[in-house]
Amino acid sequence: MEAVKWLLQTRAKCPNKYTVMINVILAEDHQSLIDGIKVFLEYEDDIKIIGEANDGEQLLELVRLKKPDVVLTDIRMPKMDGITATRYIKKEQPNCKIIAFSMFDQDVAVAQMQEAGASGYIMKNSSLKIVADAIRTVSKGGQYFDVSMKALPKSDSDMPLSKRELEILKLVGEGKTSQEIANLLYIGKTTVDTHRKNILKKLNLHGKTELLRYSVEKKYDF
């Protein structure tokens, strides 16, 4: 650990009085991971760790007290998960930026965090440089997703889905195939496939994976 600190100190920049400080809270139930991130970020002259939490409830209390610029949070935590905590934080402090920090790269998890208001999603095995880059990016109003991920597209309000398309979208979210949807709605499979293509176009989605992710996480009020 001392060797790591020495290496980080040798590359540290001289503080600049004009540097805008980014205040960050870390939330992770494994303290060793928090400690590792803190050691790295300690020598970044524009990032300051102002708090740490080991569960979602503690995170929410800290955010209310310290009002950070950025929160880096695990998804699966005791007492309150990161998704729920993100919803509360964004409702109470909409200017606070959230980055999800997880071992899971599942589309559903990405979509859940983005739907809750997160601006970024990075993996726990990401390099510490990526962690710093993500913090800086979201603090400026941008989004930061690992290379294999991307933001969940939003629907085009000028092209609303029809009642039939909403029915099909709901069934897609339940994991139904086109043939199964056709059987349930008493229509042809070709008709279902046509509706699916129209849904993709209207929602600016690309392919089956994005459609499934959207249908699961959008939670239309059918």
N, C-alpha and C positions, 0 to 999 in steps of 0.2 A: 504493500500500500504506500509506503514512503517513497518507493521508486516511482510509482505512478504519479504521486504528487509532485515530485521533482521534475518529471518530464512535462507535466502540465504547466508548472511554473515557468519553465524555460521558454514555452511558447506564448505565455500570457502577454497581452498587450498592455501598454501603459494606459491607465484610466483617462478617459477624455471627459472633461467637464460638460461637454455638449452632448454626450451620449445619453439617449433616452433609455432609462432603465425599465426593463420588463419584469414586473413582479409576478412570481410563479408559486403556485401551491402544488405539491406532489401528493397523489393519493394512491396507495399501493399497500396490500396487506402483508407483503414481504419486506420487512425493514431493510434487509441487506441490499435489495434492489434500489430502494430510496437512497441509501447511503452511497451506493456506487454512482448514481446520477448526480448527487450533491457534490461528490468529490470532483467530478468532471466539470460541472457548471460553476463551481466556486471560482474558477479563474477566467470565466467569461465576463468581460467588463460591462456587458449590457443586459445580463440576466441575473436576477437575484431570487433565491429561494426564500420565501417569507413564511412558509408553513408546510407541514406534512401531516398526512392523515393515514390511518390504517384501516378505516372502514368508511362507508358512505355517510353515516350520520355525523361522524367527526369532520368529514370533508365539508359538509353543508354548513356546520357551525363555524368552521374556519373561514369559509368564503364570506359568510355574513359578517364576520368580525373584521377580516383584513382586506376584503374587496380586491382580489388579485386581478391582474390583466389576463393571465392565462392559467388554466388548470390542466394538469396532465394527470389523467385518472385511469386506473384499471377498470375493467368492465365488471369482473366478478369480485365483489368484496363483501365482507360480513355486514349485517344489519341493513344495509341499503346498497343495491348494486349501482354501478357507474351510470347506467342508462337512466334510472330513476333520479339519481343525484343531478345528472345533467339537465333533466327537465326542470327540476326545482331551481337550479342555478340560473338557467336561461330565462325563466319566468321572473325571477327576482332581480337579476342583474344581467340584462340582455347584452351589455357590452363586454362581458367576460367571455373570453374565448376558451373553448374546451377541446382538448386533444385526447382521444381514446388511446389507451396503451394496453395492448392485450397479446396473449399467446395465440389467439385465434384469428385467422384471416378469412372466416366465413362471410359470404355476402350478406347473410341475414344480420350478423353482428354489426357489420359496417353500416347497413341500412338503418338498424335500430338506433345507433349512435347519431347518425346524421339526422334522422327524423326527430331525435330529441334535441338537436341543436348543436351538435359537435361540428367543429370546423376542420378537424383532422383525425387521422387514424393511423397509428404506427405500431409495428410489432415490437414485442419485448426483446427480440433478438436483433433489432435494428442497431446500427452503430450509434455511438453517443453523438457523433457529428450530426446524424439525421435527427436526433432528439433536439439538438440546438437549432438546426435549420427549421424544424417544424414549429418550434416556439416562436422564432423570429417571423416566420411566414404568417402564421395565424394572428400574431399580435398586430400585424399591419393590415388585417382584414382579408387575407388570402385563405386558401384552403390547402391542406397538405395531407395527401394520402400516399401510403406505400405504393411502390411502382406497380404492384399487381392489383391495386384498388383504384376506384375513381368515385367521384361524387354521384349520388343517386339523382338521376334526372328528374326534373319537375314537369308536370303536365302543362300543356299549352291551354290556357284558359279560353282561347278563341276556338278551340276544337274539343268541346266537352264530349265525354263518352256517352253513348246511347245507353238506354236501359238494358238492351241485350248485351252490349259490350261490358257493362258493369257486372252482369250476371256471369259472363264468361271469365272476366277478370277474377271474380270471387272464387270460381271453381279452379282456376289456374293456381290461385293461392292455396287451395286445399290439396294441390298436387295431382289434380285430374289431368289425364291425357286428352288430346283432341277427340279421340273416339269415345272416351268415357263422357266427356262433356256433351257430345252429340247425342249419345244415348239418353242422358239425363234431361236434355232440353228438347228431345224429339226433333232434331234437325240433322242435316247431313254433315259428315266430317269435313267436307270441302267448305261448307258454310262456316263452320267453326274456324277453320284455318284462315278463311278470308277475314273474319272478325279479328282474329289474333293479329294479322298483318296490319289491319287498320288501327288497332290499339297501339301497336308498336310505333306506327307513324305518328299518331296523335300525341303520344307520350314521349316521343323522341327517344325511344329505347332501341337497343340493338341486340337482338337475339333472345333465345329462350331463357338464358340465365338472368338477364336484366329484367325480363318480364316477370319471372317468378319472384325475384327479389322485391320488385315494386309491388306486386300483388299481395305479398305477405306483409310488407311493412307499411303500405300506404293506409291500410285500415279504413277503407271507404265505409260510410254508413249505409250499407245496402238496405 
